[in-house]
Amino acid sequence: MSRADAAAAKLIWISKGSHKSRRDLRQIYRNSSAPDCQRIRDLAQQLQLERLLVEVLVESDEVS
């Protein structure tokens, strides 16, 4: 499974309420190459989850 596919799967889980997947997605995205990040954004758009992707990426990893 590619990083982009893993990120897309995490986005789907997040849309269903998974909080752990939010952190996982940020880590996948941060550790991805520029082409992989673009593919993640493209997949998010195809899944109509691009707003959720942006929301998750701006969140902090700190636990309150």
MMTF fields as JSON, N, C-alpha, C and O atoms, coordinates in Angstrom:
{
  "mmtfVersion": "1.0.0",
  "mmtfProducer": "UNKNOWN",
  "numBonds": 255,
  "numAtoms": 256,
  "numGroups": 64,
  "numChains": 1,
  "numModels": 1,
  "chainsPerModel": [1],
  "groupsPerChain": [64],
  "chainIdList": ["A"],
  "bondAtomList": [4, 2, 8, 6, 12, 10, 16, 14, 20, 18, 24, 22, 28, 26, 32, 30, 36, 34, 40, 38, 44, 42, 48, 46, 52, 50, 56, 54, 60, 58, 64, 62, 68, 66, 72, 70, 76, 74, 80, 78, 84, 82, 88, 86, 92, 90, 96, 94, 100, 98, 104, 102, 108, 106, 112, 110, 116, 114, 120, 118, 124, 122, 128, 126, 132, 130, 136, 134, 140, 138, 144, 142, 148, 146, 152, 150, 156, 154, 160, 158, 164, 162, 168, 166, 172, 170, 176, 174, 180, 178, 184, 182, 188, 186, 192, 190, 196, 194, 200, 198, 204, 202, 208, 206, 212, 210, 216, 214, 220, 218, 224, 222, 228, 226, 232, 230, 236, 234, 240, 238, 244, 242, 248, 246, 252, 250],
  "bondOrderList": [1, 1, 1, 1, 1, 1, 1, 1, 1, 1, 1, 1, 1, 1, 1, 1, 1, 1, 1, 1, 1, 1, 1, 1, 1, 1, 1, 1, 1, 1, 1, 1, 1, 1, 1, 1, 1, 1, 1, 1, 1, 1, 1, 1, 1, 1, 1, 1, 1, 1, 1, 1, 1, 1, 1, 1, 1, 1, 1, 1, 1, 1, 1],
  "groupList": [{"groupName": "MET", "atomNameList": ["N", "CA", "C", "O"], "elementList": ["N", "C", "C", "O"], "formalChargeList": [0, 0, 0, 0], "bondAtomList": [1, 0, 2, 1, 3, 2], "bondOrderList": [1, 1, 2], "singleLetterCode": "M", "chemCompType": "L-PEPTIDE LINKING"}, {"groupName": "SER", "atomNameList": ["N", "CA", "C", "O"], "elementList": ["N", "C", "C", "O"], "formalChargeList": [0, 0, 0, 0], "bondAtomList": [1, 0, 2, 1, 3, 2], "bondOrderList": [1, 1, 2], "singleLetterCode": "S", "chemCompType": "L-PEPTIDE LINKING"}, {"groupName": "ARG", "atomNameList": ["N", "CA", "C", "O"], "elementList": ["N", "C", "C", "O"], "formalChargeList": [0, 0, 0, 0], "bondAtomList": [1, 0, 2, 1, 3, 2], "bondOrderList": [1, 1, 2], "singleLetterCode": "R", "chemCompType": "L-PEPTIDE LINKING"}, {"groupName": "ALA", "atomNameList": ["N", "CA", "C", "O"], "elementList": ["N", "C", "C", "O"], "formalChargeList": [0, 0, 0, 0], "bondAtomList": [1, 0, 2, 1, 3, 2], "bondOrderList": [1, 1, 2], "singleLetterCode": "A", "chemCompType": "L-PEPTIDE LINKING"}, {"groupName": "ASP", "atomNameList": ["N", "CA", "C", "O"], "elementList": ["N", "C", "C", "O"], "formalChargeList": [0, 0, 0, 0], "bondAtomList": [1, 0, 2, 1, 3, 2], "bondOrderList": [1, 1, 2], "singleLetterCode": "D", "chemCompType": "L-PEPTIDE LINKING"}, {"groupName": "LYS", "atomNameList": ["N", "CA", "C", "O"], "elementList": ["N", "C", "C", "O"], "formalChargeList": [0, 0, 0, 0], "bondAtomList": [1, 0, 2, 1, 3, 2], "bondOrderList": [1, 1, 2], "singleLetterCode": "K", "chemCompType": "L-PEPTIDE LINKING"}, {"groupName": "LEU", "atomNameList": ["N", "CA", "C", "O"], "elementList": ["N", "C", "C", "O"], "formalChargeList": [0, 0, 0, 0], "bondAtomList": [1, 0, 2, 1, 3, 2], "bondOrderList": [1, 1, 2], "singleLetterCode": "L", "chemCompType": "L-PEPTIDE LINKING"}, {"groupName": "ILE", "atomNameList": ["N", "CA", "C", "O"], "elementList": ["N", "C", "C", "O"], "formalChargeList": [0, 0, 0, 0], "bondAtomList": [1, 0, 2, 1, 3, 2], "bondOrderList": [1, 1, 2], "singleLetterCode": "I", "chemCompType": "L-PEPTIDE LINKING"}, {"groupName": "TRP", "atomNameList": ["N", "CA", "C", "O"], "elementList": ["N", "C", "C", "O"], "formalChargeList": [0, 0, 0, 0], "bondAtomList": [1, 0, 2, 1, 3, 2], "bondOrderList": [1, 1, 2], "singleLetterCode": "W", "chemCompType": "L-PEPTIDE LINKING"}, {"groupName": "GLY", "atomNameList": ["N", "CA", "C", "O"], "elementList": ["N", "C", "C", "O"], "formalChargeList": [0, 0, 0, 0], "bondAtomList": [1, 0, 2, 1, 3, 2], "bondOrderList": [1, 1, 2], "singleLetterCode": "G", "chemCompType": "PEPTIDE LINKING"}, {"groupName": "HIS", "atomNameList": ["N", "CA", "C", "O"], "elementList": ["N", "C", "C", "O"], "formalChargeList": [0, 0, 0, 0], "bondAtomList": [1, 0, 2, 1, 3, 2], "bondOrderList": [1, 1, 2], "singleLetterCode": "H", "chemCompType": "L-PEPTIDE LINKING"}, {"groupName": "GLN", "atomNameList": ["N", "CA", "C", "O"], "elementList": ["N", "C", "C", "O"], "formalChargeList": [0, 0, 0, 0], "bondAtomList": [1, 0, 2, 1, 3, 2], "bondOrderList": [1, 1, 2], "singleLetterCode": "Q", "chemCompType": "L-PEPTIDE LINKING"}, {"groupName": "TYR", "atomNameList": ["N", "CA", "C", "O"], "elementList": ["N", "C", "C", "O"], "formalChargeList": [0, 0, 0, 0], "bondAtomList": [1, 0, 2, 1, 3, 2], "bondOrderList": [1, 1, 2], "singleLetterCode": "Y", "chemCompType": "L-PEPTIDE LINKING"}, {"groupName": "ASN", "atomNameList": ["N", "CA", "C", "O"], "elementList": ["N", "C", "C", "O"], "formalChargeList": [0, 0, 0, 0], "bondAtomList": [1, 0, 2, 1, 3, 2], "bondOrderList": [1, 1, 2], "singleLetterCode": "N", "chemCompType": "L-PEPTIDE LINKING"}, {"groupName": "PRO", "atomNameList": ["N", "CA", "C", "O"], "elementList": ["N", "C", "C", "O"], "formalChargeList": [0, 0, 0, 0], "bondAtomList": [1, 0, 2, 1, 3, 2], "bondOrderList": [1, 1, 2], "singleLetterCode": "P", "chemCompType": "L-PEPTIDE LINKING"}, {"groupName": "CYS", "atomNameList": ["N", "CA", "C", "O"], "elementList": ["N", "C", "C", "O"], "formalChargeList": [0, 0, 0, 0], "bondAtomList": [1, 0, 2, 1, 3, 2], "bondOrderList": [1, 1, 2], "singleLetterCode": "C", "chemCompType": "L-PEPTIDE LINKING"}, {"groupName": "GLU", "atomNameList": ["N", "CA", "C", "O"], "elementList": ["N", "C", "C", "O"], "formalChargeList": [0, 0, 0, 0], "bondAtomList": [1, 0, 2, 1, 3, 2], "bondOrderList": [1, 1, 2], "singleLetterCode": "E", "chemCompType": "L-PEPTIDE LINKING"}, {"groupName": "VAL", "atomNameList": ["N", "CA", "C", "O"], "elementList": ["N", "C", "C", "O"], "formalChargeList": [0, 0, 0, 0], "bondAtomList": [1, 0, 2, 1, 3, 2], "bondOrderList": [1, 1, 2], "singleLetterCode": "V", "chemCompType": "L-PEPTIDE LINKING"}],
  "groupTypeList": [0, 1, 2, 3, 4, 3, 3, 3, 3, 5, 6, 7, 8, 7, 1, 5, 9, 1, 10, 5, 1, 2, 2, 4, 6, 2, 11, 7, 12, 2, 13, 1, 1, 3, 14, 4, 15, 11, 2, 7, 2, 4, 6, 3, 11, 11, 6, 11, 6, 16, 2, 6, 6, 17, 16, 17, 6, 17, 16, 1, 4, 16, 17, 1],
  "groupIdList": [1, 2, 3, 4, 5, 6, 7, 8, 9, 10, 11, 12, 13, 14, 15, 16, 17, 18, 19, 20, 21, 22, 23, 24, 25, 26, 27, 28, 29, 30, 31, 32, 33, 34, 35, 36, 37, 38, 39, 40, 41, 42, 43, 44, 45, 46, 47, 48, 49, 50, 51, 52, 53, 54, 55, 56, 57, 58, 59, 60, 61, 62, 63, 64],
  "secStructList": [7, 7, 2, 2, 2, 2, 2, 2, 2, 2, 2, 2, 2, 2, 2, 6, 6, 7, 1, 2, 2, 2, 2, 2, 2, 2, 2, 2, 2, 2, 6, 1, 7, 2, 2, 2, 2, 2, 2, 2, 2, 2, 2, 2, 2, 2, 6, 6, 7, 2, 2, 2, 2, 2, 2, 2, 2, 2, 1, 7, 7, 7, 7, 7],
  "xCoordList": [0.851, 0.0, 0.903, 1.858, 0.599, 1.382, 1.029, 0.012, 1.881, 1.593, 0.272, -0.525, 0.051, -1.183, -2.401, -3.413, -2.31, -3.425, -3.657, -4.801, -2.568, -2.692, -3.333, -4.182, -2.928, -3.502, -4.986, -5.785, -5.36, -6.771, -7.582, -8.69, -7.033, -7.724, -7.893, -8.95, -6.859, -6.944, -8.016, -8.771, -8.095, -9.123, -10.521, -11.402, -10.711, -12.022, -12.327, -13.439, -11.335, -11.533, -11.825, -12.69, -11.111, -11.329, -12.748, -13.403, -13.226, -14.583, -15.627, -16.763, -15.233, -16.135, -15.895, -16.527, -14.961, -14.779, -13.514, -13.399, -12.563, -11.331, -10.362, -9.881, -10.076, -9.143, -7.691, -6.842, -7.382, -6.011, -5.57, -4.412, -6.467, -6.135, -5.747, -5.007, -6.233, -5.879, -4.375, -3.721, -3.827, -2.388, -1.608, -0.594, -2.091, -1.422, -1.337, -0.298, -2.423, -2.449, -1.433, -0.721, -1.368, -0.382, 1.032, 1.855, 1.323, 2.655, 2.943, 4.039, 1.977, 2.154, 2.446, 3.374, 1.641, 1.788, 3.143, 3.822, 3.538, 4.82, 6.011, 7.019, 5.9, 7.01, 6.937, 7.673, 6.058, 5.877, 6.649, 6.899, 7.016, 7.667, 6.627, 5.424, 7.09, 6.174, 5.194, 4.004, 5.658, 4.697, 3.672, 2.504, 4.107, 3.164, 2.145, 0.963, 2.596, 1.669, 0.627, -0.55, 1.056, 0.11, -0.892, -2.084, -0.417, -1.307, -2.31, -3.478, -1.86, -2.765, -3.845, -5.026, -3.444, -4.427, -5.392, -6.591, -4.868, -5.725, -6.737, -7.912, -6.283, -7.193, -8.242, -9.41, -7.827, -8.783, -9.865, -11.043, -9.459, -10.427, -11.386, -12.596, -10.85, -11.689, -12.692, -13.819, -12.271, -13.137, -14.05, -14.849, -13.924, -14.663, -14.368, -15.255, -13.088, -12.641, -11.493, -10.728, -11.372, -10.253, -10.35, -9.323, -11.542, -11.707, -11.256, -10.604, -11.605, -11.189, -9.671, -9.065, -9.055, -7.597, -6.943, -6.038, -7.391, -6.823, -7.019, -6.097, -8.208, -8.511, -7.544, -7.008, -7.33, -6.459, -5.009, -4.3, -4.566, -3.163, -2.786, -1.618, -3.735, -3.412, -3.517, -3.123, -4.038, -4.148, -2.771, -1.827, -2.691, -1.463, -1.428, -2.47, -0.226, -0.067, -0.063, -0.079, -0.043, 0.004, -1.296, -2.385, -1.151, -2.316, -2.642, -1.76, -3.905, -4.32, -4.439, -4.778],
  "yCoordList": [-1.166, 0.0, 1.237, 1.315, 2.183, 3.417, 4.346, 4.164, 5.336, 6.334, 7.045, 7.3, 7.358, 8.05, 7.181, 7.676, 5.897, 4.987, 4.864, 4.838, 4.79, 4.715, 5.99, 5.937, 7.129, 8.401, 8.468, 8.947, 7.995, 7.99, 7.11, 7.472, 5.959, 5.067, 5.759, 5.654, 6.463, 7.194, 8.276, 8.467, 8.984, 10.015, 9.427, 10.022, 8.27, 7.617, 7.267, 7.499, 6.704, 6.378, 7.639, 7.628, 8.721, 9.982, 10.472, 10.947, 10.36, 10.821, 10.028, 10.473, 8.843, 8.003, 8.164, 7.487, 9.083, 9.412, 8.92, 9.041, 8.373, 7.861, 8.996, 9.679, 9.196, 10.252, 9.818, 10.65, 8.552, 8.06, 8.241, 8.568, 8.035, 8.171, 9.596, 9.809, 10.575, 11.971, 12.164, 12.753, 11.668, 11.78, 10.975, 11.436, 9.771, 8.917, 9.613, 9.576, 10.24, 10.926, 12.066, 12.237, 12.847, 13.937, 13.388, 13.975, 12.279, 11.677, 11.168, 11.373, 10.516, 10.034, 11.215, 11.172, 12.266, 13.423, 14.095, 14.42, 14.304, 14.952, 14.177, 14.771, 12.857, 12.008, 11.637, 10.765, 12.293, 11.992, 12.977, 14.118, 12.506, 13.372, 14.334, 14.139, 15.353, 16.313, 15.628, 15.941, 14.7, 14.013, 13.181, 13.114, 12.551, 11.781, 12.705, 12.368, 13.867, 14.828, 15.28, 15.42, 15.507, 15.9, 14.781, 15.039, 13.55, 12.398, 12.284, 11.97, 12.539, 12.517, 13.579, 13.308, 14.791, 15.858, 15.492, 15.756, 14.884, 14.462, 13.411, 13.484, 12.438, 11.397, 11.988, 11.603, 12.922, 13.577, 14.284, 14.245, 14.926, 15.604, 14.592, 14.817, 13.486, 12.45, 11.882, 11.543, 11.783, 11.243, 12.309, 12.022, 13.541, 14.69, 14.894, 15.215, 14.697, 14.858, 15.865, 15.842, 16.744, 17.685, 18.679, 19.058, 19.107, 20.022, 19.337, 19.954, 18.06, 17.293, 17.14, 17.241, 16.899, 16.783, 18.06, 17.997, 19.201, 20.48, 20.656, 21.071, 20.343, 20.459, 19.618, 20.089, 18.387, 17.476, 17.944, 17.876, 18.411, 18.802, 20.019, 20.173, 20.882, 22.07, 21.814, 22.667, 20.661, 20.327, 20.072, 19.684, 20.301, 20.028, 18.563, 17.94, 18.02, 16.647, 16.574, 15.481, 17.718, 17.738, 17.219, 17.501, 16.451, 15.924, 16.87, 17.253, 17.247, 18.184, 17.49, 18.124],
  "zCoordList": [0.0, 0.0, 0.0, 0.772, -0.854, -0.93, 0.231, 0.901, 0.455, 1.499, 1.194, 2.097, -0.069, -0.447, -0.159, 0.336, -0.464, -0.18, 1.322, 1.776, 2.095, 3.556, 4.094, 4.984, 3.554, 3.983, 3.641, 4.445, 2.461, 2.067, 3.01, 3.403, 3.371, 4.309, 5.66, 6.283, 6.112, 7.387, 7.303, 8.257, 6.18, 6.019, 6.148, 6.768, 5.564, 5.656, 7.106, 7.58, 7.822, 9.246, 10.054, 10.93, 9.765, 10.476, 10.241, 11.169, 9.014, 8.699, 9.471, 9.633, 9.946, 10.736, 12.238, 13.048, 12.611, 14.018, 14.691, 15.91, 13.961, 14.571, 14.888, 13.984, 16.18, 16.58, 16.426, 16.109, 16.64, 16.474, 15.022, 14.761, 14.099, 12.68, 12.32, 11.359, 13.075, 12.807, 12.976, 12.115, 14.088, 14.339, 13.304, 12.78, 13.017, 12.031, 10.676, 10.017, 10.267, 8.973, 8.936, 7.946, 10.02, 10.061, 9.923, 9.221, 10.577, 10.493, 9.082, 8.559, 8.472, 7.097, 6.173, 5.365, 6.303, 5.42, 5.614, 4.641, 6.877, 7.178, 6.641, 6.258, 6.612, 6.18, 4.7, 4.238, 3.968, 2.544, 1.674, 2.061, 0.495, -0.491, -1.07, -0.892, -1.75, -2.379, -3.339, -3.307, -4.197, -5.073, -4.286, -4.669, -3.195, -2.372, -1.711, -1.632, -1.236, -0.628, -1.648, -1.316, -2.881, -3.927, -4.184, -4.348, -4.22, -4.436, -3.288, -3.514, -2.061, -0.905, -1.082, -0.864, -1.477, -1.698, -2.823, -2.727, -3.891, -5.005, -4.557, -4.916, -3.776, -3.287, -2.35, -2.4, -1.496, -0.598, -1.408, -1.053, -2.493, -3.352, -3.985, -4.015, -4.486, -5.098, -4.094, -4.455, -2.834, -1.781, -1.179, -0.288, -1.672, -1.15, 0.336, 1.127, 0.693, 2.075, 2.174, 3.139, 1.183, 1.195, 2.348, 2.911, 2.71, 3.851, 5.14, 5.982, 5.288, 6.461, 6.495, 7.561, 5.348, 5.281, 5.805, 6.637, 5.327, 5.761, 7.264, 7.968, 7.753, 9.183, 10.018, 11.021, 9.602, 10.346, 10.29, 11.293, 9.142, 8.99, 9.827, 10.185, 10.145, 10.946, 12.447, 13.242, 12.845, 14.267, 14.873, 14.185, 16.163, 16.914, 17.321, 17.521, 17.443, 17.923, 19.446, 20.012, 20.11, 21.572, 22.154, 21.653, 23.229, 23.934, 25.073, 25.841, 25.183, 26.241, 27.568, 28.568]
}
